[in-house]
């Protein structure tokens, strides 16, 4: 009887071992799986051609950038202003801006106008010097009958009537500042000939 009871106990123990509950599964996270962002390929914006003119500049690089003008400016009551040299782009920009500007009437204004001058007949020229447009040189009619040979500006001088002459020895090295001390005209050497350089002061 004891043997049978022992056998029954062993069988019962083995059955219990096989009926053991399975090990719990490893919990899975319910959080979404992070994925690396896909780098987007940058697209190059295609340049759209425009018909806008380049911005106006007061700087010049050659004489062809300069112009003589008597344009008086916006809302001026006079037809013409003093003759001046400026860049072509600045002159055109000023004229274009004035076309769009509304101005007051000039009927009740007290003003005096300078006579209009034809730049082509004034004997003056717009030249580019140190990247700025300036008025220089007199008309050919004002040139002396006798030319004065020179190599540098220091070879030239002006007489009491502002005519080019050979610079006196005691005045060599003397510099004349344009528009200072009444010097609206200064001597200069151009193409080995003394000429008068006129400044609109």
MODELLER restraints for C-alpha pairs under 7 A, 6 or more apart:
rsr = mdl.restraints
at = mdl.atoms
rsr.add(forms.Gaussian(group=physical.xy_distance, feature=features.Distance(at['CA:56:A'], at['CA:89:A']), mean=4.89, stdev=0.5))
rsr.add(forms.Gaussian(group=physical.xy_distance, feature=features.Distance(at['CA:56:A'], at['CA:90:A']), mean=5.28, stdev=0.5))
rsr.add(forms.Gaussian(group=physical.xy_distance, feature=features.Distance(at['CA:56:A'], at['CA:93:A']), mean=6.57, stdev=0.5))
rsr.add(forms.Gaussian(group=physical.xy_distance, feature=features.Distance(at['CA:57:A'], at['CA:89:A']), mean=6.32, stdev=0.5))
rsr.add(forms.Gaussian(group=physical.xy_distance, feature=features.Distance(at['CA:57:A'], at['CA:90:A']), mean=6.13, stdev=0.5))
rsr.add(forms.Gaussian(group=physical.xy_distance, feature=features.Distance(at['CA:58:A'], at['CA:87:A']), mean=5.89, stdev=0.5))
rsr.add(forms.Gaussian(group=physical.xy_distance, feature=features.Distance(at['CA:58:A'], at['CA:90:A']), mean=6.29, stdev=0.5))
rsr.add(forms.Gaussian(group=physical.xy_distance, feature=features.Distance(at['CA:59:A'], at['CA:131:A']), mean=5.20, stdev=0.5))
rsr.add(forms.Gaussian(group=physical.xy_distance, feature=features.Distance(at['CA:59:A'], at['CA:132:A']), mean=5.49, stdev=0.5))
rsr.add(forms.Gaussian(group=physical.xy_distance, feature=features.Distance(at['CA:60:A'], at['CA:87:A']), mean=6.69, stdev=0.5))
rsr.add(forms.Gaussian(group=physical.xy_distance, feature=features.Distance(at['CA:60:A'], at['CA:128:A']), mean=6.11, stdev=0.5))
rsr.add(forms.Gaussian(group=physical.xy_distance, feature=features.Distance(at['CA:60:A'], at['CA:131:A']), mean=4.65, stdev=0.5))
rsr.add(forms.Gaussian(group=physical.xy_distance, feature=features.Distance(at['CA:60:A'], at['CA:132:A']), mean=5.66, stdev=0.5))
rsr.add(forms.Gaussian(group=physical.xy_distance, feature=features.Distance(at['CA:60:A'], at['CA:133:A']), mean=6.63, stdev=0.5))
rsr.add(forms.Gaussian(group=physical.xy_distance, feature=features.Distance(at['CA:61:A'], at['CA:128:A']), mean=6.71, stdev=0.5))
rsr.add(forms.Gaussian(group=physical.xy_distance, feature=features.Distance(at['CA:61:A'], at['CA:131:A']), mean=5.60, stdev=0.5))
rsr.add(forms.Gaussian(group=physical.xy_distance, feature=features.Distance(at['CA:62:A'], at['CA:128:A']), mean=5.49, stdev=0.5))
rsr.add(forms.Gaussian(group=physical.xy_distance, feature=features.Distance(at['CA:63:A'], at['CA:126:A']), mean=6.95, stdev=0.5))
rsr.add(forms.Gaussian(group=physical.xy_distance, feature=features.Distance(at['CA:63:A'], at['CA:127:A']), mean=4.91, stdev=0.5))
rsr.add(forms.Gaussian(group=physical.xy_distance, feature=features.Distance(at['CA:63:A'], at['CA:128:A']), mean=4.84, stdev=0.5))
rsr.add(forms.Gaussian(group=physical.xy_distance, feature=features.Distance(at['CA:65:A'], at['CA:87:A']), mean=5.55, stdev=0.5))
rsr.add(forms.Gaussian(group=physical.xy_distance, feature=features.Distance(at['CA:65:A'], at['CA:88:A']), mean=5.89, stdev=0.5))
rsr.add(forms.Gaussian(group=physical.xy_distance, feature=features.Distance(at['CA:66:A'], at['CA:85:A']), mean=6.71, stdev=0.5))
rsr.add(forms.Gaussian(group=physical.xy_distance, feature=features.Distance(at['CA:66:A'], at['CA:86:A']), mean=5.58, stdev=0.5))
rsr.add(forms.Gaussian(group=physical.xy_distance, feature=features.Distance(at['CA:66:A'], at['CA:87:A']), mean=4.32, stdev=0.5))
rsr.add(forms.Gaussian(group=physical.xy_distance, feature=features.Distance(at['CA:66:A'], at['CA:88:A']), mean=5.55, stdev=0.5))
rsr.add(forms.Gaussian(group=physical.xy_distance, feature=features.Distance(at['CA:66:A'], at['CA:126:A']), mean=5.76, stdev=0.5))
rsr.add(forms.Gaussian(group=physical.xy_distance, feature=features.Distance(at['CA:66:A'], at['CA:127:A']), mean=6.39, stdev=0.5))
rsr.add(forms.Gaussian(group=physical.xy_distance, feature=features.Distance(at['CA:66:A'], at['CA:128:A']), mean=6.66, stdev=0.5))
rsr.add(forms.Gaussian(group=physical.xy_distance, feature=features.Distance(at['CA:66:A'], at['CA:133:A']), mean=5.71, stdev=0.5))
rsr.add(forms.Gaussian(group=physical.xy_distance, feature=features.Distance(at['CA:67:A'], at['CA:85:A']), mean=5.64, stdev=0.5))
rsr.add(forms.Gaussian(group=physical.xy_distance, feature=features.Distance(at['CA:67:A'], at['CA:86:A']), mean=5.62, stdev=0.5))
rsr.add(forms.Gaussian(group=physical.xy_distance, feature=features.Distance(at['CA:67:A'], at['CA:87:A']), mean=5.84, stdev=0.5))
rsr.add(forms.Gaussian(group=physical.xy_distance, feature=features.Distance(at['CA:67:A'], at['CA:88:A']), mean=5.64, stdev=0.5))
rsr.add(forms.Gaussian(group=physical.xy_distance, feature=features.Distance(at['CA:67:A'], at['CA:126:A']), mean=5.65, stdev=0.5))
rsr.add(forms.Gaussian(group=physical.xy_distance, feature=features.Distance(at['CA:68:A'], at['CA:83:A']), mean=6.81, stdev=0.5))
rsr.add(forms.Gaussian(group=physical.xy_distance, feature=features.Distance(at['CA:68:A'], at['CA:84:A']), mean=5.69, stdev=0.5))
rsr.add(forms.Gaussian(group=physical.xy_distance, feature=features.Distance(at['CA:68:A'], at['CA:85:A']), mean=4.61, stdev=0.5))
rsr.add(forms.Gaussian(group=physical.xy_distance, feature=features.Distance(at['CA:68:A'], at['CA:86:A']), mean=6.62, stdev=0.5))
rsr.add(forms.Gaussian(group=physical.xy_distance, feature=features.Distance(at['CA:68:A'], at['CA:119:A']), mean=6.05, stdev=0.5))
rsr.add(forms.Gaussian(group=physical.xy_distance, feature=features.Distance(at['CA:68:A'], at['CA:126:A']), mean=5.73, stdev=0.5))
rsr.add(forms.Gaussian(group=physical.xy_distance, feature=features.Distance(at['CA:69:A'], at['CA:83:A']), mean=5.73, stdev=0.5))
rsr.add(forms.Gaussian(group=physical.xy_distance, feature=features.Distance(at['CA:69:A'], at['CA:84:A']), mean=5.58, stdev=0.5))
rsr.add(forms.Gaussian(group=physical.xy_distance, feature=features.Distance(at['CA:69:A'], at['CA:85:A']), mean=6.30, stdev=0.5))
rsr.add(forms.Gaussian(group=physical.xy_distance, feature=features.Distance(at['CA:69:A'], at['CA:119:A']), mean=6.73, stdev=0.5))
rsr.add(forms.Gaussian(group=physical.xy_distance, feature=features.Distance(at['CA:70:A'], at['CA:80:A']), mean=5.31, stdev=0.5))
rsr.add(forms.Gaussian(group=physical.xy_distance, feature=features.Distance(at['CA:70:A'], at['CA:81:A']), mean=4.91, stdev=0.5))
rsr.add(forms.Gaussian(group=physical.xy_distance, feature=features.Distance(at['CA:70:A'], at['CA:82:A']), mean=5.61, stdev=0.5))
rsr.add(forms.Gaussian(group=physical.xy_distance, feature=features.Distance(at['CA:70:A'], at['CA:83:A']), mean=4.74, stdev=0.5))
rsr.add(forms.Gaussian(group=physical.xy_distance, feature=features.Distance(at['CA:70:A'], at['CA:84:A']), mean=6.47, stdev=0.5))
rsr.add(forms.Gaussian(group=physical.xy_distance, feature=features.Distance(at['CA:71:A'], at['CA:80:A']), mean=5.65, stdev=0.5))
rsr.add(forms.Gaussian(group=physical.xy_distance, feature=features.Distance(at['CA:71:A'], at['CA:81:A']), mean=5.78, stdev=0.5))
rsr.add(forms.Gaussian(group=physical.xy_distance, feature=features.Distance(at['CA:72:A'], at['CA:78:A']), mean=6.99, stdev=0.5))
rsr.add(forms.Gaussian(group=physical.xy_distance, feature=features.Distance(at['CA:72:A'], at['CA:79:A']), mean=6.85, stdev=0.5))
rsr.add(forms.Gaussian(group=physical.xy_distance, feature=features.Distance(at['CA:72:A'], at['CA:80:A']), mean=5.19, stdev=0.5))
rsr.add(forms.Gaussian(group=physical.xy_distance, feature=features.Distance(at['CA:72:A'], at['CA:81:A']), mean=4.25, stdev=0.5))
rsr.add(forms.Gaussian(group=physical.xy_distance, feature=features.Distance(at['CA:73:A'], at['CA:94:A']), mean=6.87, stdev=0.5))
rsr.add(forms.Gaussian(group=physical.xy_distance, feature=features.Distance(at['CA:74:A'], at['CA:98:A']), mean=5.10, stdev=0.5))
rsr.add(forms.Gaussian(group=physical.xy_distance, feature=features.Distance(at['CA:75:A'], at['CA:103:A']), mean=5.30, stdev=0.5))
rsr.add(forms.Gaussian(group=physical.xy_distance, feature=features.Distance(at['CA:77:A'], at['CA:106:A']), mean=5.68, stdev=0.5))
rsr.add(forms.Gaussian(group=physical.xy_distance, feature=features.Distance(at['CA:78:A'], at['CA:113:A']), mean=5.43, stdev=0.5))
rsr.add(forms.Gaussian(group=physical.xy_distance, feature=features.Distance(at['CA:80:A'], at['CA:114:A']), mean=6.98, stdev=0.5))
rsr.add(forms.Gaussian(group=physical.xy_distance, feature=features.Distance(at['CA:80:A'], at['CA:116:A']), mean=5.30, stdev=0.5))
rsr.add(forms.Gaussian(group=physical.xy_distance, feature=features.Distance(at['CA:81:A'], at['CA:114:A']), mean=6.56, stdev=0.5))
rsr.add(forms.Gaussian(group=physical.xy_distance, feature=features.Distance(at['CA:84:A'], at['CA:135:A']), mean=6.87, stdev=0.5))
rsr.add(forms.Gaussian(group=physical.xy_distance, feature=features.Distance(at['CA:85:A'], at['CA:126:A']), mean=5.40, stdev=0.5))
rsr.add(forms.Gaussian(group=physical.xy_distance, feature=features.Distance(at['CA:85:A'], at['CA:133:A']), mean=5.68, stdev=0.5))
rsr.add(forms.Gaussian(group=physical.xy_distance, feature=features.Distance(at['CA:85:A'], at['CA:134:A']), mean=5.26, stdev=0.5))
rsr.add(forms.Gaussian(group=physical.xy_distance, feature=features.Distance(at['CA:85:A'], at['CA:135:A']), mean=5.71, stdev=0.5))
rsr.add(forms.Gaussian(group=physical.xy_distance, feature=features.Distance(at['CA:86:A'], at['CA:133:A']), mean=5.25, stdev=0.5))
rsr.add(forms.Gaussian(group=physical.xy_distance, feature=features.Distance(at['CA:87:A'], at['CA:133:A']), mean=6.34, stdev=0.5))
rsr.add(forms.Gaussian(group=physical.xy_distance, feature=features.Distance(at['CA:123:A'], at['CA:138:A']), mean=5.40, stdev=0.5))
rsr.add(forms.Gaussian(group=physical.xy_distance, feature=features.Distance(at['CA:123:A'], at['CA:139:A']), mean=3.69, stdev=0.5))
rsr.add(forms.Gaussian(group=physical.xy_distance, feature=features.Distance(at['CA:123:A'], at['CA:140:A']), mean=7.00, stdev=0.5))
rsr.add(forms.Gaussian(group=physical.xy_distance, feature=features.Distance(at['CA:124:A'], at['CA:135:A']), mean=6.38, stdev=0.5))
rsr.add(forms.Gaussian(group=physical.xy_distance, feature=features.Distance(at['CA:124:A'], at['CA:136:A']), mean=6.14, stdev=0.5))
rsr.add(forms.Gaussian(group=physical.xy_distance, feature=features.Distance(at['CA:124:A'], at['CA:137:A']), mean=5.83, stdev=0.5))
rsr.add(forms.Gaussian(group=physical.xy_distance, feature=features.Distance(at['CA:124:A'], at['CA:138:A']), mean=5.51, stdev=0.5))
rsr.add(forms.Gaussian(group=physical.xy_distance, feature=features.Distance(at['CA:124:A'], at['CA:139:A']), mean=6.18, stdev=0.5))
rsr.add(forms.Gaussian(group=physical.xy_distance, feature=features.Distance(at['CA:125:A'], at['CA:135:A']), mean=5.62, stdev=0.5))
rsr.add(forms.Gaussian(group=physical.xy_distance, feature=features.Distance(at['CA:125:A'], at['CA:136:A']), mean=5.57, stdev=0.5))
rsr.add(forms.Gaussian(group=physical.xy_distance, feature=features.Distance(at['CA:125:A'], at['CA:137:A']), mean=6.41, stdev=0.5))
rsr.add(forms.Gaussian(group=physical.xy_distance, feature=features.Distance(at['CA:126:A'], at['CA:133:A']), mean=6.21, stdev=0.5))
rsr.add(forms.Gaussian(group=physical.xy_distance, feature=features.Distance(at['CA:126:A'], at['CA:134:A']), mean=5.56, stdev=0.5))
rsr.add(forms.Gaussian(group=physical.xy_distance, feature=features.Distance(at['CA:126:A'], at['CA:135:A']), mean=4.84, stdev=0.5))
rsr.add(forms.Gaussian(group=physical.xy_distance, feature=features.Distance(at['CA:126:A'], at['CA:136:A']), mean=6.39, stdev=0.5))
rsr.add(forms.Gaussian(group=physical.xy_distance, feature=features.Distance(at['CA:127:A'], at['CA:133:A']), mean=5.50, stdev=0.5))
rsr.add(forms.Gaussian(group=physical.xy_distance, feature=features.Distance(at['CA:127:A'], at['CA:134:A']), mean=5.51, stdev=0.5))
rsr.add(forms.Gaussian(group=physical.xy_distance, feature=features.Distance(at['CA:127:A'], at['CA:135:A']), mean=6.30, stdev=0.5))
rsr.add(forms.Gaussian(group=physical.xy_distance, feature=features.Distance(at['CA:127:A'], at['CA:136:A']), mean=6.49, stdev=0.5))
rsr.add(forms.Gaussian(group=physical.xy_distance, feature=features.Distance(at['CA:128:A'], at['CA:134:A']), mean=6.44, stdev=0.5))
rsr.add(forms.Gaussian(group=physical.xy_distance, feature=features.Distance(at['CA:135:A'], at['CA:198:A']), mean=6.81, stdev=0.5))
rsr.add(forms.Gaussian(group=physical.xy_distance, feature=features.Distance(at['CA:135:A'], at['CA:199:A']), mean=5.58, stdev=0.5))
rsr.add(forms.Gaussian(group=physical.xy_distance, feature=features.Distance(at['CA:135:A'], at['CA:200:A']), mean=6.05, stdev=0.5))
rsr.add(forms.Gaussian(group=physical.xy_distance, feature=features.Distance(at['CA:136:A'], at['CA:197:A']), mean=5.24, stdev=0.5))
rsr.add(forms.Gaussian(group=physical.xy_distance, feature=features.Distance(at['CA:136:A'], at['CA:198:A']), mean=4.80, stdev=0.5))
rsr.add(forms.Gaussian(group=physical.xy_distance, feature=features.Distance(at['CA:136:A'], at['CA:199:A']), mean=5.67, stdev=0.5))
rsr.add(forms.Gaussian(group=physical.xy_distance, feature=features.Distance(at['CA:137:A'], at['CA:196:A']), mean=5.77, stdev=0.5))
rsr.add(forms.Gaussian(group=physical.xy_distance, feature=features.Distance(at['CA:137:A'], at['CA:197:A']), mean=4.24, stdev=0.5))
rsr.add(forms.Gaussian(group=physical.xy_distance, feature=features.Distance(at['CA:137:A'], at['CA:198:A']), mean=4.91, stdev=0.5))
rsr.add(forms.Gaussian(group=physical.xy_distance, feature=features.Distance(at['CA:138:A'], at['CA:196:A']), mean=6.30, stdev=0.5))
rsr.add(forms.Gaussian(group=physical.xy_distance, feature=features.Distance(at['CA:138:A'], at['CA:197:A']), mean=6.58, stdev=0.5))
rsr.add(forms.Gaussian(group=physical.xy_distance, feature=features.Distance(at['CA:138:A'], at['CA:198:A']), mean=6.05, stdev=0.5))
rsr.add(forms.Gaussian(group=physical.xy_distance, feature=features.Distance(at['CA:144:A'], at['CA:163:A']), mean=6.71, stdev=0.5))
rsr.add(forms.Gaussian(group=physical.xy_distance, feature=features.Distance(at['CA:147:A'], at['CA:193:A']), mean=6.41, stdev=0.5))
rsr.add(forms.Gaussian(group=physical.xy_distance, feature=features.Distance(at['CA:147:A'], at['CA:194:A']), mean=6.99, stdev=0.5))
rsr.add(forms.Gaussian(group=physical.xy_distance, feature=features.Distance(at['CA:148:A'], at['CA:165:A']), mean=6.37, stdev=0.5))
rsr.add(forms.Gaussian(group=physical.xy_distance, feature=features.Distance(at['CA:148:A'], at['CA:166:A']), mean=6.43, stdev=0.5))
rsr.add(forms.Gaussian(group=physical.xy_distance, feature=features.Distance(at['CA:148:A'], at['CA:193:A']), mean=5.56, stdev=0.5))
rsr.add(forms.Gaussian(group=physical.xy_distance, feature=features.Distance(at['CA:148:A'], at['CA:194:A']), mean=5.32, stdev=0.5))
rsr.add(forms.Gaussian(group=physical.xy_distance, feature=features.Distance(at['CA:149:A'], at['CA:192:A']), mean=5.65, stdev=0.5))
rsr.add(forms.Gaussian(group=physical.xy_distance, feature=features.Distance(at['CA:149:A'], at['CA:193:A']), mean=4.71, stdev=0.5))
rsr.add(forms.Gaussian(group=physical.xy_distance, feature=features.Distance(at['CA:149:A'], at['CA:194:A']), mean=6.27, stdev=0.5))
rsr.add(forms.Gaussian(group=physical.xy_distance, feature=features.Distance(at['CA:150:A'], at['CA:156:A']), mean=6.87, stdev=0.5))
rsr.add(forms.Gaussian(group=physical.xy_distance, feature=features.Distance(at['CA:150:A'], at['CA:189:A']), mean=6.05, stdev=0.5))
rsr.add(forms.Gaussian(group=physical.xy_distance, feature=features.Distance(at['CA:150:A'], at['CA:192:A']), mean=4.80, stdev=0.5))
rsr.add(forms.Gaussian(group=physical.xy_distance, feature=features.Distance(at['CA:150:A'], at['CA:193:A']), mean=5.36, stdev=0.5))
rsr.add(forms.Gaussian(group=physical.xy_distance, feature=features.Distance(at['CA:150:A'], at['CA:194:A']), mean=6.10, stdev=0.5))
rsr.add(forms.Gaussian(group=physical.xy_distance, feature=features.Distance(at['CA:151:A'], at['CA:189:A']), mean=6.63, stdev=0.5))
rsr.add(forms.Gaussian(group=physical.xy_distance, feature=features.Distance(at['CA:151:A'], at['CA:192:A']), mean=5.38, stdev=0.5))
rsr.add(forms.Gaussian(group=physical.xy_distance, feature=features.Distance(at['CA:152:A'], at['CA:189:A']), mean=5.45, stdev=0.5))
rsr.add(forms.Gaussian(group=physical.xy_distance, feature=features.Distance(at['CA:153:A'], at['CA:187:A']), mean=6.67, stdev=0.5))
rsr.add(forms.Gaussian(group=physical.xy_distance, feature=features.Distance(at['CA:153:A'], at['CA:188:A']), mean=4.61, stdev=0.5))
rsr.add(forms.Gaussian(group=physical.xy_distance, feature=features.Distance(at['CA:153:A'], at['CA:189:A']), mean=4.67, stdev=0.5))
rsr.add(forms.Gaussian(group=physical.xy_distance, feature=features.Distance(at['CA:154:A'], at['CA:172:A']), mean=6.07, stdev=0.5))
rsr.add(forms.Gaussian(group=physical.xy_distance, feature=features.Distance(at['CA:154:A'], at['CA:173:A']), mean=6.31, stdev=0.5))
rsr.add(forms.Gaussian(group=physical.xy_distance, feature=features.Distance(at['CA:155:A'], at['CA:166:A']), mean=6.11, stdev=0.5))
rsr.add(forms.Gaussian(group=physical.xy_distance, feature=features.Distance(at['CA:155:A'], at['CA:167:A']), mean=5.34, stdev=0.5))
rsr.add(forms.Gaussian(group=physical.xy_distance, feature=features.Distance(at['CA:156:A'], at['CA:164:A']), mean=6.60, stdev=0.5))
rsr.add(forms.Gaussian(group=physical.xy_distance, feature=features.Distance(at['CA:156:A'], at['CA:165:A']), mean=6.01, stdev=0.5))
rsr.add(forms.Gaussian(group=physical.xy_distance, feature=features.Distance(at['CA:156:A'], at['CA:166:A']), mean=5.04, stdev=0.5))
rsr.add(forms.Gaussian(group=physical.xy_distance, feature=features.Distance(at['CA:156:A'], at['CA:167:A']), mean=4.70, stdev=0.5))
rsr.add(forms.Gaussian(group=physical.xy_distance, feature=features.Distance(at['CA:156:A'], at['CA:187:A']), mean=5.69, stdev=0.5))
rsr.add(forms.Gaussian(group=physical.xy_distance, feature=features.Distance(at['CA:156:A'], at['CA:188:A']), mean=6.23, stdev=0.5))
rsr.add(forms.Gaussian(group=physical.xy_distance, feature=features.Distance(at['CA:156:A'], at['CA:189:A']), mean=6.67, stdev=0.5))
rsr.add(forms.Gaussian(group=physical.xy_distance, feature=features.Distance(at['CA:156:A'], at['CA:194:A']), mean=5.62, stdev=0.5))
rsr.add(forms.Gaussian(group=physical.xy_distance, feature=features.Distance(at['CA:157:A'], at['CA:164:A']), mean=5.64, stdev=0.5))
rsr.add(forms.Gaussian(group=physical.xy_distance, feature=features.Distance(at['CA:157:A'], at['CA:165:A']), mean=5.20, stdev=0.5))
rsr.add(forms.Gaussian(group=physical.xy_distance, feature=features.Distance(at['CA:157:A'], at['CA:166:A']), mean=5.78, stdev=0.5))
rsr.add(forms.Gaussian(group=physical.xy_distance, feature=features.Distance(at['CA:157:A'], at['CA:167:A']), mean=4.57, stdev=0.5))
rsr.add(forms.Gaussian(group=physical.xy_distance, feature=features.Distance(at['CA:157:A'], at['CA:187:A']), mean=5.24, stdev=0.5))
rsr.add(forms.Gaussian(group=physical.xy_distance, feature=features.Distance(at['CA:158:A'], at['CA:164:A']), mean=4.57, stdev=0.5))
rsr.add(forms.Gaussian(group=physical.xy_distance, feature=features.Distance(at['CA:158:A'], at['CA:165:A']), mean=5.53, stdev=0.5))
rsr.add(forms.Gaussian(group=physical.xy_distance, feature=features.Distance(at['CA:158:A'], at['CA:187:A']), mean=6.08, stdev=0.5))
rsr.add(forms.Gaussian(group=physical.xy_distance, feature=features.Distance(at['CA:159:A'], at['CA:165:A']), mean=6.44, stdev=0.5))
rsr.add(forms.Gaussian(group=physical.xy_distance, feature=features.Distance(at['CA:164:A'], at['CA:187:A']), mean=6.66, stdev=0.5))
rsr.add(forms.Gaussian(group=physical.xy_distance, feature=features.Distance(at['CA:164:A'], at['CA:194:A']), mean=5.98, stdev=0.5))
rsr.add(forms.Gaussian(group=physical.xy_distance, feature=features.Distance(at['CA:164:A'], at['CA:195:A']), mean=5.94, stdev=0.5))
rsr.add(forms.Gaussian(group=physical.xy_distance, feature=features.Distance(at['CA:164:A'], at['CA:196:A']), mean=6.42, stdev=0.5))
rsr.add(forms.Gaussian(group=physical.xy_distance, feature=features.Distance(at['CA:176:A'], at['CA:186:A']), mean=6.75, stdev=0.5))
rsr.add(forms.Gaussian(group=physical.xy_distance, feature=features.Distance(at['CA:177:A'], at['CA:183:A']), mean=6.92, stdev=0.5))
rsr.add(forms.Gaussian(group=physical.xy_distance, feature=features.Distance(at['CA:178:A'], at['CA:184:A']), mean=5.99, stdev=0.5))
rsr.add(forms.Gaussian(group=physical.xy_distance, feature=features.Distance(at['CA:178:A'], at['CA:186:A']), mean=6.83, stdev=0.5))
rsr.add(forms.Gaussian(group=physical.xy_distance, feature=features.Distance(at['CA:178:A'], at['CA:199:A']), mean=6.80, stdev=0.5))
rsr.add(forms.Gaussian(group=physical.xy_distance, feature=features.Distance(at['CA:179:A'], at['CA:201:A']), mean=5.49, stdev=0.5))
rsr.add(forms.Gaussian(group=physical.xy_distance, feature=features.Distance(at['CA:184:A'], at['CA:198:A']), mean=5.96, stdev=0.5))
rsr.add(forms.Gaussian(group=physical.xy_distance, feature=features.Distance(at['CA:184:A'], at['CA:199:A']), mean=5.15, stdev=0.5))
rsr.add(forms.Gaussian(group=physical.xy_distance, feature=features.Distance(at['CA:184:A'], at['CA:200:A']), mean=6.80, stdev=0.5))
rsr.add(forms.Gaussian(group=physical.xy_distance, feature=features.Distance(at['CA:184:A'], at['CA:201:A']), mean=6.36, stdev=0.5))
rsr.add(forms.Gaussian(group=physical.xy_distance, feature=features.Distance(at['CA:185:A'], at['CA:196:A']), mean=6.41, stdev=0.5))
rsr.add(forms.Gaussian(group=physical.xy_distance, feature=features.Distance(at['CA:185:A'], at['CA:197:A']), mean=5.44, stdev=0.5))
rsr.add(forms.Gaussian(group=physical.xy_distance, feature=features.Distance(at['CA:185:A'], at['CA:198:A']), mean=4.32, stdev=0.5))
rsr.add(forms.Gaussian(group=physical.xy_distance, feature=features.Distance(at['CA:185:A'], at['CA:199:A']), mean=5.92, stdev=0.5))
rsr.add(forms.Gaussian(group=physical.xy_distance, feature=features.Distance(at['CA:186:A'], at['CA:196:A']), mean=5.89, stdev=0.5))
rsr.add(forms.Gaussian(group=physical.xy_distance, feature=features.Distance(at['CA:186:A'], at['CA:197:A']), mean=5.16, stdev=0.5))
rsr.add(forms.Gaussian(group=physical.xy_distance, feature=features.Distance(at['CA:186:A'], at['CA:198:A']), mean=6.52, stdev=0.5))
rsr.add(forms.Gaussian(group=physical.xy_distance, feature=features.Distance(at['CA:187:A'], at['CA:194:A']), mean=6.85, stdev=0.5))
rsr.add(forms.Gaussian(group=physical.xy_distance, feature=features.Distance(at['CA:187:A'], at['CA:195:A']), mean=6.00, stdev=0.5))
rsr.add(forms.Gaussian(group=physical.xy_distance, feature=features.Distance(at['CA:187:A'], at['CA:196:A']), mean=4.96, stdev=0.5))
rsr.add(forms.Gaussian(group=physical.xy_distance, feature=features.Distance(at['CA:187:A'], at['CA:197:A']), mean=5.92, stdev=0.5))
rsr.add(forms.Gaussian(group=physical.xy_distance, feature=features.Distance(at['CA:188:A'], at['CA:194:A']), mean=5.69, stdev=0.5))
rsr.add(forms.Gaussian(group=physical.xy_distance, feature=features.Distance(at['CA:188:A'], at['CA:195:A']), mean=5.38, stdev=0.5))
rsr.add(forms.Gaussian(group=physical.xy_distance, feature=features.Distance(at['CA:188:A'], at['CA:196:A']), mean=6.12, stdev=0.5))
rsr.add(forms.Gaussian(group=physical.xy_distance, feature=features.Distance(at['CA:188:A'], at['CA:197:A']), mean=6.27, stdev=0.5))
rsr.add(forms.Gaussian(group=physical.xy_distance, feature=features.Distance(at['CA:189:A'], at['CA:195:A']), mean=6.04, stdev=0.5))
